[in-house]
């Protein structure tokens, strides 16, 4: 394991993985407990189209993908808050249309020479210095936002009506959270993949909620478990030549199933 740390691509992968794990774990309870977990999956599909557009038109696709996905996230938020369309339906519609557009562009474009599979599953070992800087940047921005707005976001998560009564600008913070989630998703799709990035957001809260009932406990355990799984996943995926994103998701699943099994055994033992 120590020998692997001498390689630059492993160092980049670890820094990016840790940054994404921290970002996902910080966002997780505010999205999952507020029944907005599917927005991560929806935005991952939107980012697929955004990155394809970026790849076709400029050398650095993120310059197109990031604003594209952030605008889509704000549009989804607007549709869901305006009661025009149900929130889940809005996510499904926007993500499906974006994904379809991306696939059509790939089919019709003669200048697209990047593997679709690599975009779907990602490859953190081919990440660049720019990817690393962006992943660190988004983790610091999300950390600052959560620390600065923790009480407001907490009230919005557990009691939206009381948050409004307390004169919290719930629309503003909702849009900010959606925008930061979009930023995180775009960076994550480049390295973890379109199909798997949403799992990084969902698993931390699902796992930690099995071990604690407090919100701070959910946030803390989510961060610890997320960092642990991502680091182990990176070191495990390289020698067995498996996609890092897939390895991380399987490790998350094993951890969750183990916790559920232990809880079941304890419940039967006490009865």
C-alpha positions, 0 to 999 in steps of 0.5 A: 500500500505504501509503495502505491503512494509513490505514484502521482496518479494514486496521490491524485486519486486519493486527494480527489477521493477524499475531497469527494467523500467529504463533500458527499457526506456533508451534503448527504443528510440534508438531501437524503433526510429531506427526501431529495436524494434522487436529485443527485442521480438526476443531476448525474444524468444531466452532467452526462450531456453537459460534459459531452457538449463541453468535450465537443466545443472546448478543450476543458469540458467543465467550463460548459458542464458546470454552468449547464448542470447548475442551471438544470439544478436550479430549474429542477428546484424551481419546478418542484417549489412552484408546485408546477410538477412534483419534485421527483417527476421534475428530476426524472423529466430533466435528467431523462431529456438531458441523457437522451440529448447526450446520447443523440449527440454522441451518435450524430457527432463524428468528432466524439472520440471518448469512450461512453463507458468511461463516462458512465463508470468514470476513472479516477486514476486518469484524473488531472491536476485540474480535477484535483484542484476542483475537487478540493475547491468544491469540498472547501466551498461545501464545508464552508457553506454547511458550517455557516448555514448549519442551523438554517439547513437543519431546521429546513431538513426537519421542519420546513414550516418552522424554518419559514416561521423563523424567517429563514429564506428557505428558497435561497438556501434551497437553491444554494444547496441545489447549486452546490450539489450540481457542482459536486456531481459534475466533478464526481462524474468525471472521476466516479462516473455517471451511474455511480456518483449518486451512491456517494450521496445516498450511502453515508446517511443511510448507513449512519442512520442505522447507528445513530438517531441524532442529526450530528451523529448522522453527519459525523458517522457519515463523514467517517464511513465515507472517508474510510470506504473511499480510501479502501476502495481506491487502494483495493481497485487498483491491484484487482483492476476494477473500476474505482466507483464500482468498488466503492459502491460494493464496499458501501453495500457490504458495510450496510448489509453487515450493519443490518445483519448485526442489528438483526442478530442482536434483535433476535438475541434480545428477544 
